[in-house]
Amino acid sequence: MAEAHILRIDALPVVERGNGIETIPLVTKEIGAKHITTGLTRFPAGAKVPLHSHNCDEQVTILEGEAEAEVDGQRHRLHPFDTTLVPADKPHRFVNVGTSHLTIMWIYTSSEVTRTFTESGETVAHLSDRDLVSPLPPKGK
């Protein structure tokens, strides 16, 4: 039988993605999820992720701040609790267009998520050490 989990936000790891963007994985295969991956990502003002796609569907809900979602070449302004559904293999990205932090919650329909960067065509495992929005500065700088 599968085990239930209670996740406390202050006890979860934070993944630095570059450009001040931070992700907190929530429900993942590491805790036994078989068909879903969820988490939170926080963007400082002006930050954006590169155009990319995934191997599964993705829901994104804006929790705080203002975003612009670019999906398949179309741009959409989003506010708190606006939600997107991006099908697998559809190029997309999110940009913080506000003056304060943007926080999104994402939900993938797979526990084995990949990200393919549109510009380079490179596919990486989601939240792996190569899944960055920009190179991280050296430690201690």
The first five atom37 places (N, CA, C, CB, O) and aatype in JSON, in Angstrom:
{
  "aatype": [12, 0, 6, 0, 8, 9, 10, 1, 9, 3, 0, 10, 14, 19, 19, 6, 1, 7, 2, 7, 9, 6, 16, 9, 14, 10, 19, 16, 11, 6, 9, 7, 0, 11, 8, 9, 16, 16, 7, 10, 16, 1, 13, 14, 0, 7, 0, 11, 19, 14, 10, 8, 15, 8, 2, 4, 3, 6, 5, 19, 16, 9, 10, 6, 7, 6, 0, 6, 0, 6, 19, 3, 7, 5, 1, 8, 1, 10, 8, 14, 13, 3, 16, 16, 10, 19, 14, 0, 3, 11, 14, 8, 1, 13, 19, 2, 19, 7, 16, 15, 8, 10, 16, 9, 12, 17, 9, 18, 16, 15, 15, 6, 19, 16, 1, 16, 13, 16, 6, 15, 7, 6, 16, 19, 0, 8, 10, 15, 3, 1, 3, 10, 19, 15, 14, 10, 14, 14, 11, 7, 11],
  "atom_mask": [
    [1, 1, 1, 1, 1],
    [1, 1, 1, 1, 1],
    [1, 1, 1, 1, 1],
    [1, 1, 1, 1, 1],
    [1, 1, 1, 1, 1],
    [1, 1, 1, 1, 1],
    [1, 1, 1, 1, 1],
    [1, 1, 1, 1, 1],
    [1, 1, 1, 1, 1],
    [1, 1, 1, 1, 1],
    [1, 1, 1, 1, 1],
    [1, 1, 1, 1, 1],
    [1, 1, 1, 1, 1],
    [1, 1, 1, 1, 1],
    [1, 1, 1, 1, 1],
    [1, 1, 1, 1, 1],
    [1, 1, 1, 1, 1],
    [1, 1, 1, 0, 1],
    [1, 1, 1, 1, 1],
    [1, 1, 1, 0, 1],
    [1, 1, 1, 1, 1],
    [1, 1, 1, 1, 1],
    [1, 1, 1, 1, 1],
    [1, 1, 1, 1, 1],
    [1, 1, 1, 1, 1],
    [1, 1, 1, 1, 1],
    [1, 1, 1, 1, 1],
    [1, 1, 1, 1, 1],
    [1, 1, 1, 1, 1],
    [1, 1, 1, 1, 1],
    [1, 1, 1, 1, 1],
    [1, 1, 1, 0, 1],
    [1, 1, 1, 1, 1],
    [1, 1, 1, 1, 1],
    [1, 1, 1, 1, 1],
    [1, 1, 1, 1, 1],
    [1, 1, 1, 1, 1],
    [1, 1, 1, 1, 1],
    [1, 1, 1, 0, 1],
    [1, 1, 1, 1, 1],
    [1, 1, 1, 1, 1],
    [1, 1, 1, 1, 1],
    [1, 1, 1, 1, 1],
    [1, 1, 1, 1, 1],
    [1, 1, 1, 1, 1],
    [1, 1, 1, 0, 1],
    [1, 1, 1, 1, 1],
    [1, 1, 1, 1, 1],
    [1, 1, 1, 1, 1],
    [1, 1, 1, 1, 1],
    [1, 1, 1, 1, 1],
    [1, 1, 1, 1, 1],
    [1, 1, 1, 1, 1],
    [1, 1, 1, 1, 1],
    [1, 1, 1, 1, 1],
    [1, 1, 1, 1, 1],
    [1, 1, 1, 1, 1],
    [1, 1, 1, 1, 1],
    [1, 1, 1, 1, 1],
    [1, 1, 1, 1, 1],
    [1, 1, 1, 1, 1],
    [1, 1, 1, 1, 1],
    [1, 1, 1, 1, 1],
    [1, 1, 1, 1, 1],
    [1, 1, 1, 0, 1],
    [1, 1, 1, 1, 1],
    [1, 1, 1, 1, 1],
    [1, 1, 1, 1, 1],
    [1, 1, 1, 1, 1],
    [1, 1, 1, 1, 1],
    [1, 1, 1, 1, 1],
    [1, 1, 1, 1, 1],
    [1, 1, 1, 0, 1],
    [1, 1, 1, 1, 1],
    [1, 1, 1, 1, 1],
    [1, 1, 1, 1, 1],
    [1, 1, 1, 1, 1],
    [1, 1, 1, 1, 1],
    [1, 1, 1, 1, 1],
    [1, 1, 1, 1, 1],
    [1, 1, 1, 1, 1],
    [1, 1, 1, 1, 1],
    [1, 1, 1, 1, 1],
    [1, 1, 1, 1, 1],
    [1, 1, 1, 1, 1],
    [1, 1, 1, 1, 1],
    [1, 1, 1, 1, 1],
    [1, 1, 1, 1, 1],
    [1, 1, 1, 1, 1],
    [1, 1, 1, 1, 1],
    [1, 1, 1, 1, 1],
    [1, 1, 1, 1, 1],
    [1, 1, 1, 1, 1],
    [1, 1, 1, 1, 1],
    [1, 1, 1, 1, 1],
    [1, 1, 1, 1, 1],
    [1, 1, 1, 1, 1],
    [1, 1, 1, 0, 1],
    [1, 1, 1, 1, 1],
    [1, 1, 1, 1, 1],
    [1, 1, 1, 1, 1],
    [1, 1, 1, 1, 1],
    [1, 1, 1, 1, 1],
    [1, 1, 1, 1, 1],
    [1, 1, 1, 1, 1],
    [1, 1, 1, 1, 1],
    [1, 1, 1, 1, 1],
    [1, 1, 1, 1, 1],
    [1, 1, 1, 1, 1],
    [1, 1, 1, 1, 1],
    [1, 1, 1, 1, 1],
    [1, 1, 1, 1, 1],
    [1, 1, 1, 1, 1],
    [1, 1, 1, 1, 1],
    [1, 1, 1, 1, 1],
    [1, 1, 1, 1, 1],
    [1, 1, 1, 1, 1],
    [1, 1, 1, 1, 1],
    [1, 1, 1, 1, 1],
    [1, 1, 1, 1, 1],
    [1, 1, 1, 0, 1],
    [1, 1, 1, 1, 1],
    [1, 1, 1, 1, 1],
    [1, 1, 1, 1, 1],
    [1, 1, 1, 1, 1],
    [1, 1, 1, 1, 1],
    [1, 1, 1, 1, 1],
    [1, 1, 1, 1, 1],
    [1, 1, 1, 1, 1],
    [1, 1, 1, 1, 1],
    [1, 1, 1, 1, 1],
    [1, 1, 1, 1, 1],
    [1, 1, 1, 1, 1],
    [1, 1, 1, 1, 1],
    [1, 1, 1, 1, 1],
    [1, 1, 1, 1, 1],
    [1, 1, 1, 1, 1],
    [1, 1, 1, 1, 1],
    [1, 1, 1, 1, 1],
    [1, 1, 1, 0, 1],
    [1, 1, 1, 1, 1]
  ],
  "atom_positions": [
    [[0.84, -1.17, 0.0], [0.0, 0.0, 0.0], [0.89, 1.24, 0.0], [-0.96, -0.01, 1.22], [1.91, 1.29, 0.69]],
    [[0.51, 2.25, -0.78], [1.27, 3.49, -0.86], [1.17, 4.26, 0.45], [0.76, 4.36, -2.02], [0.17, 4.18, 1.17]],
    [[2.23, 5.0, 0.75], [2.3, 5.77, 1.99], [1.83, 7.2, 1.74], [3.73, 5.76, 2.55], [2.16, 7.78, 0.71]],
    [[1.06, 7.77, 2.66], [0.65, 9.17, 2.59], [1.79, 10.05, 3.09], [-0.65, 9.42, 3.42], [2.61, 9.61, 3.89]],
    [[1.84, 11.29, 2.62], [2.89, 12.23, 3.01], [2.29, 13.58, 3.36], [3.94, 12.38, 1.9], [1.37, 14.04, 2.69]],
    [[2.81, 14.21, 4.37], [2.52, 15.6, 4.7], [3.82, 16.35, 4.45], [2.0, 15.77, 6.2], [4.85, 16.05, 5.06]],
    [[3.78, 17.34, 3.57], [4.98, 18.08, 3.19], [4.95, 19.46, 3.84], [5.09, 18.2, 1.65], [4.0, 20.22, 3.65]],
    [[5.97, 19.77, 4.6], [6.09, 21.08, 5.27], [7.05, 21.93, 4.45], [6.6, 20.92, 6.75], [8.21, 21.57, 4.26]],
    [[6.56, 23.07, 3.96], [7.32, 23.9, 3.03], [8.69, 24.27, 3.58], [6.54, 25.15, 2.71], [9.66, 24.31, 2.81]],
    [[8.81, 24.55, 4.87], [10.1, 24.97, 5.42], [11.08, 23.82, 5.58], [9.88, 25.63, 6.75], [12.25, 24.05, 5.92]],
    [[10.64, 22.59, 5.35], [11.52, 21.43, 5.46], [11.94, 20.89, 4.09], [10.83, 20.33, 6.26], [12.69, 19.91, 4.02]],
    [[11.47, 21.51, 3.02], [11.75, 21.01, 1.67], [12.98, 21.68, 1.07], [10.54, 21.23, 0.76], [13.27, 22.83, 1.4]],
    [[13.7, 20.97, 0.2], [14.88, 21.56, -0.44], [14.49, 22.62, -1.45], [15.72, 20.47, -1.11], [13.42, 22.57, -2.06]],
    [[15.38, 23.59, -1.63], [15.21, 24.64, -2.64], [16.26, 24.41, -3.71], [15.33, 26.08, -2.0], [17.45, 24.27, -3.4]],
    [[15.83, 24.38, -4.98], [16.73, 24.17, -6.11], [16.96, 25.52, -6.78], [16.15, 23.13, -7.12], [16.02, 26.13, -7.28]],
    [[18.22, 25.97, -6.79], [18.56, 27.22, -7.47], [18.69, 26.94, -8.96], [19.87, 27.84, -6.91], [19.41, 26.03, -9.36]],
    [[17.98, 27.74, -9.78], [17.92, 27.49, -11.22], [18.7, 28.51, -12.04], [16.49, 27.48, -11.67], [18.8, 28.37, -13.26]],
    [[19.25, 29.56, -11.4], [19.93, 30.64, -12.1], [19.03, 31.86, -12.2], [0.0, 0.0, 0.0], [17.81, 31.74, -12.11]],
    [[19.64, 33.05, -12.37], [18.91, 34.33, -12.47], [18.01, 34.59, -11.27], [18.08, 34.35, -13.73], [17.03, 35.32, -11.4]],
    [[18.32, 34.01, -10.11], [17.51, 34.22, -8.92], [16.25, 33.38, -8.84], [0.0, 0.0, 0.0], [15.48, 33.51, -7.89]],
    [[16.03, 32.52, -9.83], [14.85, 31.66, -9.86], [15.09, 30.45, -8.96], [14.51, 31.21, -11.32], [16.13, 29.79, -9.06]],
    [[14.13, 30.16, -8.09], [14.23, 29.04, -7.16], [13.0, 28.15, -7.27], [14.39, 29.54, -5.71], [11.88, 28.63, -7.43]],
    [[13.23, 26.85, -7.19], [12.16, 25.87, -7.28], [12.14, 25.0, -6.03], [12.31, 24.99, -8.55], [13.19, 24.6, -5.52]],
    [[10.94, 24.72, -5.55], [10.76, 23.79, -4.43], [9.94, 22.61, -4.94], [10.05, 24.5, -3.2], [8.73, 22.75, -5.15]],
    [[10.56, 21.45, -5.14], [9.79, 20.27, -5.53], [8.85, 19.87, -4.39], [10.74, 19.08, -5.91], [9.24, 19.9, -3.22]],
    [[7.64, 19.5, -4.72], [6.67, 19.05, -3.72], [6.46, 17.55, -3.87], [5.32, 19.81, -3.86], [7.16, 16.76, -3.23]],
    [[5.52, 17.15, -4.69], [5.22, 15.73, -4.9], [6.08, 15.22, -6.05], [3.68, 15.5, -5.2], [6.01, 15.73, -7.17]],
    [[6.91, 14.21, -5.76], [7.85, 13.68, -6.76], [7.95, 12.16, -6.64], [9.25, 14.32, -6.58], [7.42, 11.56, -5.7]],
    [[8.61, 11.57, -7.6], [8.81, 10.11, -7.55], [9.63, 9.71, -6.34], [9.5, 9.62, -8.84], [9.52, 8.58, -5.86]],
    [[10.46, 10.62, -5.83], [11.29, 10.31, -4.67], [10.46, 10.0, -3.42], [12.23, 11.47, -4.38], [10.94, 9.32, -2.51]],
    [[9.24, 10.5, -3.37], [8.37, 10.16, -2.23], [7.27, 9.18, -2.63], [7.75, 11.43, -1.64], [6.34, 8.94, -1.86]],
    [[7.39, 8.61, -3.83], [6.48, 7.55, -4.23], [5.43, 7.92, -5.25], [0.0, 0.0, 0.0], [4.59, 7.07, -5.59]],
    [[5.43, 9.16, -5.76], [4.44, 9.53, -6.78], [4.69, 8.72, -8.05], [4.51, 11.05, -7.09], [5.83, 8.62, -8.51]],
    [[3.65, 8.15, -8.6], [3.79, 7.32, -9.79], [3.35, 8.02, -11.08], [3.0, 6.06, -9.62], [3.82, 7.66, -12.16]],
    [[2.45, 9.01, -10.98], [1.89, 9.62, -12.19], [1.83, 11.14, -12.13], [0.52, 9.08, -12.44], [1.12, 11.75, -12.94]],
    [[2.53, 11.76, -11.2], [2.42, 13.2, -11.02], [3.72, 13.75, -10.44], [1.22, 13.55, -10.1], [4.42, 13.06, -9.69]],
    [[4.03, 14.99, -10.81], [5.15, 15.73, -10.22], [4.65, 17.16, -10.01], [6.44, 15.69, -11.14], [4.09, 17.76, -10.93]],
    [[4.84, 17.7, -8.8], [4.37, 19.06, -8.52], [5.44, 19.85, -7.8], [3.08, 19.02, -7.7], [6.37, 19.29, -7.21]],
    [[5.29, 21.16, -7.85], [6.21, 22.02, -7.13], [5.86, 23.48, -7.28], [0.0, 0.0, 0.0], [4.87, 23.85, -7.9]],
    [[6.72, 24.31, -6.69], [6.58, 25.76, -6.73], [7.85, 26.34, -7.33], [6.31, 26.34, -5.31], [8.95, 25.83, -7.1]],
    [[7.7, 27.41, -8.11], [8.87, 28.14, -8.59], [8.64, 29.62, -8.34], [9.12, 27.87, -10.11], [7.55, 30.15, -8.56]],
    [[9.7, 30.28, -7.85], [9.63, 31.7, -7.53], [10.63, 32.45, -8.4], [9.92, 31.94, -6.01], [11.81, 32.09, -8.48]],
    [[10.13, 33.51, -9.06], [10.93, 34.33, -9.97], [11.07, 35.74, -9.39], [10.27, 34.37, -11.39], [10.07, 36.32, -8.98]],
    [[12.27, 36.31, -9.36], [12.38, 37.72, -9.0], [11.83, 38.59, -10.15], [13.85, 38.11, -8.68], [11.64, 38.09, -11.26]],
    [[11.59, 39.85, -9.87], [11.08, 40.77, -10.9], [11.97, 40.71, -12.14], [10.99, 42.21, -10.36], [13.19, 40.77, -12.04]],
    [[11.34, 40.6, -13.31], [12.05, 40.6, -14.58], [12.61, 39.26, -15.02], [0.0, 0.0, 0.0], [13.07, 39.14, -16.16]],
    [[12.6, 38.26, -14.17], [13.19, 36.96, -14.5], [12.29, 36.17, -15.44], [13.47, 36.14, -13.23], [11.07, 36.34, -15.45]],
    [[12.92, 35.31, -16.23], [12.17, 34.45, -17.15], [12.91, 33.15, -17.34], [11.94, 35.16, -18.51], [14.11, 33.05, -17.09]],
    [[12.17, 32.16, -17.8], [12.78, 30.88, -18.16], [12.87, 30.82, -19.68], [11.96, 29.67, -17.59], [12.08, 31.46, -20.36]],
    [[13.82, 30.07, -20.22], [13.92, 29.95, -21.67], [12.74, 29.16, -22.24], [15.24, 29.28, -22.06], [12.11, 28.36, -21.55]],
    [[12.46, 29.4, -23.5], [11.42, 28.65, -24.2], [11.78, 27.17, -24.16], [11.25, 29.15, -25.67], [12.92, 26.79, -24.45]],
    [[10.8, 26.33, -23.8], [11.05, 24.9, -23.63], [9.74, 24.13, -23.77], [11.71, 24.61, -22.26], [8.67, 24.72, -23.87]],
    [[9.85, 22.81, -23.76], [8.67, 21.94, -23.76], [8.97, 20.75, -22.85], [8.3, 21.45, -25.22], [10.11, 20.53, -22.44]],
    [[7.91, 20.0, -22.54], [8.05, 18.82, -21.68], [7.49, 17.59, -22.38], [7.33, 19.05, -20.32], [6.79, 17.7, -23.39]],
    [[7.79, 16.44, -21.85], [7.32, 15.16, -22.38], [5.94, 14.8, -21.86], [8.3, 14.06, -22.04], [5.45, 13.7, -22.11]],
    [[5.29, 15.71, -21.12], [3.97, 15.46, -20.53], [3.22, 16.79, -20.43], [4.1, 14.79, -19.12], [3.8, 17.86, -20.62]],
    [[1.93, 16.7, -20.14], [1.13, 17.91, -19.94], [1.59, 18.61, -18.66], [-0.38, 17.57, -19.87], [2.08, 17.98, -17.73]],
    [[1.41, 19.95, -18.65], [1.77, 20.75, -17.48], [0.68, 21.76, -17.18], [3.12, 21.45, -17.69], [0.25, 22.51, -18.06]],
    [[0.24, 21.79, -15.94], [-0.65, 22.85, -15.46], [0.19, 23.82, -14.65], [-1.84, 22.27, -14.6], [1.0, 23.4, -13.82]],
    [[0.01, 25.11, -14.88], [0.67, 26.14, -14.07], [-0.39, 27.09, -13.55], [1.76, 26.9, -14.9], [-1.21, 27.6, -14.32]],
    [[-0.38, 27.35, -12.24], [-1.27, 28.32, -11.62], [-0.41, 29.42, -11.0], [-2.18, 27.65, -10.54], [0.55, 29.15, -10.28]],
    [[-0.77, 30.67, -11.29], [-0.08, 31.81, -10.7], [-0.57, 31.97, -9.27], [-0.33, 33.12, -11.54], [-1.77, 32.13, -9.04]],
    [[0.34, 31.93, -8.3], [-0.03, 32.1, -6.9], [0.14, 33.54, -6.43], [0.79, 31.18, -6.03], [-0.69, 34.05, -5.67]],
    [[1.22, 34.19, -6.88], [1.41, 35.61, -6.55], [2.2, 36.27, -7.66], [2.13, 35.77, -5.18], [3.04, 35.63, -8.3]],
    [[1.94, 37.55, -7.88], [2.65, 38.32, -8.89], [1.92, 38.35, -10.22], [0.0, 0.0, 0.0], [0.78, 37.89, -10.35]],
    [[2.61, 38.9, -11.22], [2.07, 39.01, -12.57], [3.02, 38.32, -13.53], [1.86, 40.49, -12.97], [4.24, 38.47, -13.45]],
    [[2.45, 37.56, -14.45], [3.27, 36.8, -15.4], [2.81, 37.05, -16.82], [3.22, 35.3, -15.09], [1.68, 37.46, -17.08]],
    [[3.72, 36.78, -17.72], [3.37, 36.65, -19.12], [3.72, 35.21, -19.49], [4.11, 37.71, -20.05], [4.86, 34.77, -19.32]],
    [[2.73, 34.5, -20.0], [2.97, 33.14, -20.49], [3.08, 33.22, -22.0], [1.83, 32.15, -20.05], [2.2, 33.76, -22.67]],
    [[4.15, 32.67, -22.52], [4.28, 32.53, -23.97], [4.07, 31.05, -24.27], [5.69, 33.04, -24.49], [4.85, 30.2, -23.84]],
    [[3.01, 30.76, -25.01], [2.66, 29.39, -25.33], [2.48, 29.28, -26.83], [1.38, 28.93, -24.57], [1.57, 29.9, -27.4]],
    [[3.34, 28.5, -27.47], [3.24, 28.27, -28.91], [3.19, 29.58, -29.69], [2.01, 27.43, -29.23], [2.42, 29.72, -30.65]],
    [[4.02, 30.56, -29.27], [4.12, 31.83, -29.98], [3.11, 32.89, -29.57], [0.0, 0.0, 0.0], [3.22, 34.03, -30.0]],
    [[2.12, 32.55, -28.75], [1.12, 33.5, -28.27], [1.48, 33.95, -26.86], [-0.31, 32.87, -28.3], [1.91, 33.14, -26.04]],
    [[1.31, 35.26, -26.57], [1.61, 35.79, -25.24], [0.32, 36.12, -24.51], [2.52, 37.05, -25.34], [-0.61, 36.69, -25.08]],
    [[0.28, 35.75, -23.22], [-0.91, 35.93, -22.4], [-0.51, 36.52, -21.06], [-1.68, 34.59, -22.21], [0.4, 36.01, -20.4]],
    [[-1.18, 37.6, -20.64], [-0.93, 38.2, -19.31], [-1.71, 37.4, -18.28], [-1.34, 39.72, -19.28], [-2.89, 37.13, -18.47]],
    [[-1.05, 37.04, -17.17], [-1.67, 36.22, -16.13], [-1.55, 36.89, -14.77], [-1.04, 34.82, -16.09], [-0.55, 37.55, -14.47]],
    [[-2.58, 36.7, -13.95], [-2.66, 37.26, -12.6], [-2.9, 36.13, -11.61], [-3.78, 38.35, -12.51], [-3.15, 35.0, -12.03]],
    [[-2.84, 36.41, -10.3], [-3.02, 35.34, -9.33], [-4.27, 34.48, -9.58], [-3.11, 35.93, -7.95], [-5.37, 34.97, -9.81]],
    [[-4.03, 33.19, -9.54], [-4.99, 32.1, -9.7], [-5.39, 31.86, -11.16], [-6.22, 32.39, -8.9], [-6.16, 30.93, -11.42]],
    [[-4.89, 32.67, -12.11], [-5.04, 32.29, -13.51], [-4.23, 31.02, -13.71], [-4.56, 33.44, -14.5], [-3.19, 30.82, -13.07]],
    [[-4.71, 30.15, -14.59], [-4.12, 28.82, -14.75], [-3.95, 28.49, -16.23], [-4.98, 27.75, -14.07], [-4.81, 28.81, -17.05]],
    [[-2.83, 27.86, -16.56], [-2.6, 27.39, -17.92], [-2.56, 25.87, -17.94], [-1.29, 27.98, -18.5], [-2.22, 25.23, -16.94]],
    [[-2.89, 25.31, -19.07], [-2.68, 23.88, -19.34], [-1.9, 23.82, -20.64], [-4.04, 23.07, -19.42], [-2.41, 24.19, -21.69]],
    [[-0.67, 23.35, -20.56], [0.2, 23.28, -21.73], [0.39, 21.81, -22.08], [1.58, 23.98, -21.46], [0.94, 21.05, -21.28]],
    [[-0.06, 21.4, -23.28], [0.11, 20.0, -23.68], [1.58, 19.61, -23.85], [-0.64, 19.74, -24.99], [2.44, 20.47, -24.04]],
    [[1.85, 18.34, -23.76], [3.2, 17.81, -23.99], [3.73, 18.32, -25.33], [3.21, 16.27, -23.96], [2.97, 18.46, -26.29]],
    [[5.02, 18.58, -25.38], [5.75, 18.98, -26.58], [5.37, 20.36, -27.12], [5.52, 17.97, -27.65], [5.77, 20.7, -28.24]],
    [[4.63, 21.16, -26.37], [4.24, 22.51, -26.8], [5.22, 23.52, -26.2], [2.76, 22.84, -26.35], [5.34, 23.61, -24.98]],
    [[5.95, 24.28, -27.05], [6.91, 25.26, -26.53], [6.21, 26.34, -25.7], [7.68, 25.91, -27.69], [5.15, 26.85, -26.07]],
    [[6.82, 26.67, -24.56], [6.24, 27.67, -23.66], [7.31, 28.21, -22.72], [5.07, 27.07, -22.86], [8.39, 27.65, -22.59]],
    [[6.96, 29.32, -22.07], [7.8, 29.87, -21.01], [6.99, 30.89, -20.21], [9.09, 30.52, -21.59], [5.94, 31.35, -20.66]],
    [[7.51, 31.22, -19.02], [6.88, 32.19, -18.15], [7.89, 33.3, -17.84], [6.37, 31.53, -16.84], [9.07, 33.05, -17.63]],
    [[7.37, 34.54, -17.82], [8.18, 35.72, -17.56], [7.52, 36.5, -16.42], [8.34, 36.61, -18.84], [6.31, 36.7, -16.44]],
    [[8.3, 36.94, -15.45], [7.77, 37.8, -14.4], [7.75, 39.22, -14.95], [8.63, 37.71, -13.08], [8.8, 39.85, -15.1]],
    [[6.56, 39.74, -15.24], [6.41, 41.09, -15.78], [6.02, 42.1, -14.7], [5.38, 41.1, -16.9], [5.78, 43.27, -15.0]],
    [[5.95, 41.65, -13.45], [5.58, 42.53, -12.35], [6.8, 43.15, -11.7], [0.0, 0.0, 0.0], [7.94, 42.96, -12.14]],
    [[6.55, 43.91, -10.63], [7.62, 44.58, -9.9], [8.0, 43.86, -8.61], [7.21, 46.01, -9.57], [8.89, 44.3, -7.88]],
    [[7.33, 42.75, -8.32], [7.64, 41.94, -7.15], [7.79, 40.49, -7.59], [6.54, 42.09, -6.05], [7.72, 40.18, -8.78]],
    [[7.99, 39.6, -6.62], [8.17, 38.18, -6.95], [6.94, 37.59, -7.63], [8.5, 37.39, -5.7], [5.8, 37.99, -7.36]],
    [[7.19, 36.64, -8.5], [6.17, 35.8, -9.12], [6.34, 34.4, -8.56], [6.27, 35.81, -10.71], [7.45, 33.87, -8.56]],
    [[5.26, 33.8, -8.07], [5.31, 32.42, -7.6], [4.27, 31.62, -8.37], [5.05, 32.33, -6.06], [3.11, 32.0, -8.46]],
    [[4.72, 30.5, -8.95], [3.82, 29.62, -9.69], [3.82, 28.24, -9.04], [4.24, 29.52, -11.18], [4.81, 27.82, -8.43]],
    [[2.7, 27.55, -9.17], [2.63, 26.13, -8.81], [2.47, 25.37, -10.12], [1.42, 25.83, -7.8], [1.63, 25.7, -10.95]],
    [[3.3, 24.34, -10.29], [3.22, 23.54, -11.51], [2.9, 22.1, -11.15], [4.55, 23.6, -12.3], [3.28, 21.58, -10.1]],
    [[2.17, 21.48, -12.07], [1.76, 20.08, -11.92], [1.99, 19.39, -13.26], [0.26, 19.96, -11.46], [1.44, 19.81, -14.28]],
    [[2.8, 18.35, -13.26], [3.05, 17.56, -14.47], [2.3, 16.23, -14.36], [4.57, 17.31, -14.67], [2.1, 15.7, -13.27]],
    [[1.89, 15.72, -15.51], [1.14, 14.46, -15.55], [2.05, 13.24, -15.69], [0.15, 14.48, -16.69], [1.67, 12.25, -16.31]],
    [[3.24, 13.32, -15.12], [4.19, 12.22, -15.16], [5.12, 12.34, -13.96], [5.01, 12.23, -16.49], [5.33, 13.43, -13.42]],
    [[5.67, 11.23, -13.54], [6.71, 11.27, -12.51], [8.1, 11.22, -13.13], [6.53, 10.1, -11.52], [9.1, 11.28, -12.41]],
    [[8.17, 11.11, -14.44], [9.45, 11.09, -15.18], [9.42, 12.26, -16.17], [9.67, 9.71, -15.94], [9.17, 12.06, -17.36]],
    [[9.68, 13.46, -15.69], [9.53, 14.68, -16.48], [10.87, 15.05, -17.13], [9.02, 15.85, -15.61], [11.92, 14.97, -16.5]],
    [[10.8, 15.47, -18.39], [11.97, 16.02, -19.06], [11.65, 17.43, -19.55], [12.42, 15.11, -20.24], [10.48, 17.8, -19.71]],
    [[12.71, 18.2, -19.79], [12.58, 19.54, -20.37], [13.45, 19.58, -21.61], [12.99, 20.67, -19.33], [14.63, 19.24, -21.56]],
    [[12.88, 20.01, -22.73], [13.64, 20.19, -23.96], [13.72, 21.68, -24.24], [12.99, 19.43, -25.16], [12.69, 22.34, -24.44]],
    [[14.94, 22.22, -24.25], [15.14, 23.64, -24.52], [14.97, 23.87, -26.02], [16.54, 24.11, -24.03], [15.66, 23.25, -26.83]],
    [[14.07, 24.77, -26.38], [13.71, 24.99, -27.78], [14.91, 25.46, -28.59], [12.59, 26.02, -27.88], [15.13, 24.96, -29.7]],
    [[15.68, 26.4, -28.07], [16.79, 26.97, -28.83], [17.87, 25.94, -29.16], [17.41, 28.13, -28.07], [18.34, 25.89, -30.3]],
    [[18.26, 25.13, -28.19], [19.36, 24.18, -28.4], [18.88, 22.79, -28.8], [20.18, 24.07, -27.16], [19.64, 22.02, -29.39]],
    [[17.62, 22.46, -28.49], [17.12, 21.1, -28.73], [17.56, 20.1, -27.68], [0.0, 0.0, 0.0], [17.21, 18.92, -27.76]],
    [[18.32, 20.56, -26.67], [18.8, 19.66, -25.62], [17.65, 19.25, -24.7], [19.93, 20.34, -24.8], [16.85, 20.08, -24.29]],
    [[17.59, 17.96, -24.4], [16.61, 17.43, -23.45], [17.32, 17.0, -22.19], [15.81, 16.24, -24.07], [18.32, 16.27, -22.24]],
    [[16.8, 17.46, -21.04], [17.4, 17.14, -19.75], [16.31, 16.65, -18.8], [18.14, 18.38, -19.15], [15.13, 16.95, -18.99]],
    [[16.72, 15.91, -17.8], [15.78, 15.5, -16.75], [15.35, 16.74, -15.97], [16.41, 14.43, -15.8], [16.17, 17.6, -15.65]],
    [[14.07, 16.8, -15.67], [13.52, 17.93, -14.91], [14.22, 18.08, -13.56], [12.0, 17.75, -14.7], [14.36, 17.11, -12.81]],
    [[14.67, 19.3, -13.28], [15.37, 19.66, -12.05], [16.7, 18.96, -11.84], [14.49, 19.39, -10.88], [17.21, 18.89, -10.72]],
    [[17.26, 18.43, -12.92], [18.62, 17.88, -12.85], [19.61, 19.05, -12.8], [18.93, 16.93, -14.06], [19.21, 20.2, -12.94]],
    [[20.89, 18.75, -12.61], [21.88, 19.83, -12.55], [22.06, 20.55, -13.88], [23.2, 19.27, -12.09], [22.73, 21.58, -13.92]],
    [[21.48, 20.04, -14.96], [21.55, 20.7, -16.27], [20.26, 21.43, -16.61], [21.86, 19.68, -17.36], [20.16, 22.04, -17.67]],
    [[19.27, 21.36, -15.74], [17.98, 22.02, -15.96], [18.01, 23.41, -15.34], [16.8, 21.17, -15.37], [17.37, 23.66, -14.32]],
    [[18.77, 24.31, -15.96], [18.97, 25.66, -15.45], [18.4, 26.69, -16.41], [20.45, 25.92, -15.2], [18.31, 26.44, -17.61]],
    [[18.01, 27.86, -15.87], [17.58, 28.96, -16.74], [18.78, 29.78, -17.18], [16.56, 29.85, -16.02], [18.72, 30.47, -18.19]],
    [[19.88, 29.7, -16.44], [21.16, 30.3, -16.8], [22.22, 29.67, -15.9], [21.13, 31.88, -16.64], [21.88, 29.11, -14.86]],
    [[23.48, 29.73, -16.3], [24.52, 29.14, -15.44], [24.53, 29.79, -14.07], [25.9, 29.28, -16.1], [24.33, 31.0, -13.94]],
    [[24.75, 28.99, -13.04], [24.85, 29.52, -11.68], [26.24, 30.09, -11.46], [24.53, 28.41, -10.64], [27.22, 29.57, -12.0]],
    [[26.35, 31.16, -10.65], [27.68, 31.67, -10.32], [28.42, 30.66, -9.46], [27.58, 33.04, -9.59], [27.79, 29.83, -8.8]],
    [[29.75, 30.71, -9.46], [30.52, 29.8, -8.6], [30.11, 29.98, -7.14], [32.04, 30.04, -8.77], [29.73, 31.08, -6.72]],
    [[30.2, 28.91, -6.36], [29.86, 28.96, -4.92], [30.72, 30.02, -4.23], [30.07, 27.57, -4.25], [31.91, 30.16, -4.51]],
    [[30.09, 30.78, -3.33], [30.8, 31.78, -2.56], [30.91, 33.13, -3.24], [0.0, 0.0, 0.0], [31.53, 34.04, -2.69]],
    [[30.32, 33.3, -4.41], [30.4, 34.6, -5.11], [29.05, 35.24, -5.18], [30.97, 34.44, -6.51], [28.92, 36.33, -5.73]]
  ]
}
